Amino acid sequence: MCLIGFGSSGQELCRILLERKERITSLTGNKVEVVAVATKSRGNLVDHSGLDLKELLKLAESKSGFHDHPSLVRIDTVDLIKESGADVLIELSTLSIKDGQPALTHIETALDQGMQIITANKGPIAWGYKRLKEKADQKGLQLLFESTVLDGTPVFNLVKRALLDCRVEGFRGILNSTTNYILGKMESGLPYEGALQHAKDQDFVEADSDLDTKGWDAAAKTAVLINVLMDGNVTPMDIDREGIDGLTLDQVQAALKANKRYKLVCEGYRKDNGIYGRVSPQVLDVAELFCAVNASSSVICLQTEMMGEICIVENNPEIRQTAYGVYSDLLHLLNS
Ligand SMILES: NC(=O)c1ccc[n+]([C@@H]2O[C@H](COP(=O)([O-])OP(=O)(O)OC[C@H]3O[C@@H](n4cnc5c(N)ncnc54)[C@H](OP(=O)(O)O)[C@@H]3O)[C@@H](O)[C@H]2O)c1
């Protein structure tokens, strides 16, 4: 495997690979090695015989990163993908919501090299799903991305493997945990700025907090769901988007007094032969399922053709869930 990104999810994936080394072989008959790792600042590594993941995890903690490692290569990420000789690309680099790059190029390069793809990065699926899927299909390669929307909670696998010939008509969900957390803090009496700071202190917020509070992350997830589950062809720019940054403490408290709660709701729906997406703060009755979804938890309800409405709640996910989604994609790939 060629691993792009060695941040929190890349490192957690490596911990799982170390823990499950024998299990992977017994479940799939395959032996997995990481032969290349790319980062933005810690250095890039290639070793065709396999890198020592325990050592990499230790080095990731150090200031010098991989810069003193004997397998250090001075090539950029795209060249590293070409040089890696890997069978599988695992794309876990930083999300760019405005265009999905450079991850989109990383995946296209890997497909050109005949590599299978697993990504937790929603950018490429929000911006280029149709193009990437077509290319993967033409080459008989797989493009897997379970962790892009609800971490490891199976949404795409549920539809692909269990809901055969059952069209997804639409969906509603709370998909951005940061805004859900901030709204909860405002309900407990903190004004918007204080609640945002609280979320930052818990490390819940993207480096650019607008990505969360103005609904961009939610719009990217909505675009991914529309593209994949509803066969749409949209980008995050096509989603009708309103964040929570305009909400005041008074509004949130007034809703609470009326037995209602504000939630940032993502929706995908069909109308007049078109497919549309919307992200907006909505006032919901406390009796609704969405109001039982608190803090960093998420929920998605799929409206389906033959199975009515199916809802899945992901309770307080941590980084293991994201890494598990990538690991489960890997097992599916190795078994297929
Ligand atoms: N964290 C989660 O729970 C979660 C959940 C679902 C999806 N995701 C998605 O998974 C991806 C990774 O998340 P994360 O939390 O692991 O992020 P992270 O901790 O910020 O790590 C990102 C990694 O990508 C590297 N990187 C950035 N630009 C790169 C480039 N051009 N070439 C090679 N490497 C590059 C960074 O290098 P440096 O180490 O040098 O900075 C870092 O190692 C993101 O797209 C995120 O949206 C994350």
The ligand as an SDF file (V2000), in Angstrom:
LIG
                    3D

 48 52  0  0  0  0  0  0  0  0999 V2000
  -10.0820   12.6900   11.5600 N   0  0  0  0  0  0  0  0  0  0  0  0
  -11.2460   12.1150   11.3160 C   0  0  0  0  0  0  0  0  0  0  0  0
  -11.9320   11.6170   12.2180 O   0  0  0  0  0  0  0  0  0  0  0  0
  -11.7550   12.0050    9.9040 C   0  0  0  0  0  0  0  0  0  0  0  0
  -13.0390   11.4500    9.6870 C   0  0  0  0  0  0  0  0  0  0  0  0
  -13.4890   11.2800    8.3760 C   0  0  0  0  0  0  0  0  0  0  0  0
  -12.6970   11.7050    7.3230 C   0  0  0  0  0  0  0  0  0  0  0  0
  -11.4600   12.2880    7.5720 N   0  0  0  0  0  0  0  0  0  0  0  0
  -10.6660   12.7300    6.4190 C   0  0  0  0  0  0  0  0  0  0  0  0
   -9.4620   11.9530    6.3480 O   0  0  0  0  0  0  0  0  0  0  0  0
   -8.3960   12.7640    5.8870 C   0  0  0  0  0  0  0  0  0  0  0  0
   -7.2630   12.6980    6.8960 C   0  0  0  0  0  0  0  0  0  0  0  0
   -7.7350   13.1560    8.1500 O   0  0  0  0  0  0  0  0  0  0  0  0
   -6.7700   13.2970    9.4020 P   0  0  0  0  0  0  0  0  0  0  0  0
   -7.6240   13.6360   10.5640 O   0  0  0  0  0  0  0  0  0  0  0  0
   -5.8540   12.1160    9.4490 O   0  0  0  0  0  0  0  0  0  0  0  0
   -5.9510   14.5870    8.9660 O   0  0  0  0  0  0  0  0  0  0  0  0
   -4.6020   15.1430    9.5850 P   0  0  0  0  0  0  0  0  0  0  0  0
   -4.3690   14.5840   10.9490 O   0  0  0  0  0  0  0  0  0  0  0  0
   -4.6280   16.6170    9.4100 O   0  0  0  0  0  0  0  0  0  0  0  0
   -3.4720   14.5370    8.6130 O   0  0  0  0  0  0  0  0  0  0  0  0
   -3.3900   14.8990    7.2660 C   0  0  0  0  0  0  0  0  0  0  0  0
   -2.0990   14.3010    6.7100 C   0  0  0  0  0  0  0  0  0  0  0  0
   -2.0220   14.6290    5.3240 O   0  0  0  0  0  0  0  0  0  0  0  0
   -0.7140   15.0910    5.0390 C   0  0  0  0  0  0  0  0  0  0  0  0
   -0.7520   15.9050    3.8220 N   0  0  0  0  0  0  0  0  0  0  0  0
   -1.3450   17.1060    3.6240 C   0  0  0  0  0  0  0  0  0  0  0  0
   -1.1610   17.5070    2.3410 N   0  0  0  0  0  0  0  0  0  0  0  0
   -0.4470   16.5330    1.7400 C   0  0  0  0  0  0  0  0  0  0  0  0
    0.0900   16.3500    0.4310 C   0  0  0  0  0  0  0  0  0  0  0  0
   -0.0860   17.2750   -0.5330 N   0  0  0  0  0  0  0  0  0  0  0  0
    0.7890   15.2240    0.1510 N   0  0  0  0  0  0  0  0  0  0  0  0
    0.9790   14.2810    1.1140 C   0  0  0  0  0  0  0  0  0  0  0  0
    0.5010   14.3950    2.3690 N   0  0  0  0  0  0  0  0  0  0  0  0
   -0.1870   15.5060    2.6740 C   0  0  0  0  0  0  0  0  0  0  0  0
   -0.3070   15.8290    6.3000 C   0  0  0  0  0  0  0  0  0  0  0  0
    1.1040   15.9980    6.3480 O   0  0  0  0  0  0  0  0  0  0  0  0
    1.8590   16.6060    7.6580 P   0  0  0  0  0  0  0  0  0  0  0  0
    1.9040   15.4450    8.6250 O   0  0  0  0  0  0  0  0  0  0  0  0
    3.1930   16.9810    7.1770 O   0  0  0  0  0  0  0  0  0  0  0  0
    1.0130   17.7400    8.1180 O   0  0  0  0  0  0  0  0  0  0  0  0
   -0.8350   14.8580    7.3640 C   0  0  0  0  0  0  0  0  0  0  0  0
    0.0900   13.8130    7.5760 O   0  0  0  0  0  0  0  0  0  0  0  0
   -8.9540   14.1820    5.6960 C   0  0  0  0  0  0  0  0  0  0  0  0
   -9.2740   14.3710    4.3460 O   0  0  0  0  0  0  0  0  0  0  0  0
  -10.1950   14.1810    6.5620 C   0  0  0  0  0  0  0  0  0  0  0  0
  -11.1680   15.0930    6.0880 O   0  0  0  0  0  0  0  0  0  0  0  0
  -10.9800   12.4180    8.8280 C   0  0  0  0  0  0  0  0  0  0  0  0
  1  2  1  0
  2  3  2  0
  2  4  1  0
  4  5  1  0
  4 48  2  0
  5  6  2  0
  6  7  1  0
  7  8  2  0
  8  9  1  0
  8 48  1  0
  9 10  1  0
  9 46  1  0
 10 11  1  0
 11 12  1  0
 11 44  1  0
 12 13  1  0
 13 14  1  0
 14 15  2  0
 14 16  1  0
 14 17  1  0
 17 18  1  0
 18 19  2  0
 18 20  1  0
 18 21  1  0
 21 22  1  0
 22 23  1  0
 23 24  1  0
 23 42  1  0
 24 25  1  0
 25 26  1  0
 25 36  1  0
 26 27  1  0
 26 35  1  0
 27 28  2  0
 28 29  1  0
 29 30  1  0
 29 35  2  0
 30 31  1  0
 30 32  2  0
 32 33  1  0
 33 34  2  0
 34 35  1  0
 36 37  1  0
 36 42  1  0
 37 38  1  0
 38 39  2  0
 38 40  1  0
 38 41  1  0
 42 43  1  0
 44 45  1  0
 44 46  1  0
 46 47  1  0
M  CHG  2   8   1  16  -1
M  END
$$$$
